[in-house]
């Protein structure tokens, strides 16, 4: 056995009837081919570190050649790229003022928001705007009746004062054109 180890340039010694390898030895690294002598040594040591399989270097499908990374694509990645493409389509549609199937729901939502803003500022109303008008008329009616944990009774008054100050700041904010063209999207 010691002559076999010497043939592989592995230093060894015999101690108490056992063969000891003196230094750590790297027989091979991942990806290298194992020759017959290395395989024989591993068999004698009862080490079986082998796993067999294919390592694709390219994927061929329908006259197209792809990198092996294509096999690692998951459904979430496909869904994310599809979602990004839809978002980009909507942005381009808004920039060009051209409605598409993807941008129409956003256009309807934006138009509804503009209608709510008009209803909040004028006397005109419709069913969906009544709750917003009620909130603007009396914000304290929508506040939570119970004080926050550890808060004092004056905390509610402070919160109401903060809401009033916030509304005054909103009133002082410069008015925006609700009916502006496609540039404000």
Helices and strands as residue ranges (DSSP letters): H 2-7, E 12-15, E 18-21, H 36-44, E 59-61, E 64-66, G 68-72, H 75-96, H 101-121, G 127-129, H 130-137, G 139-142, H 154-172, G 182-184
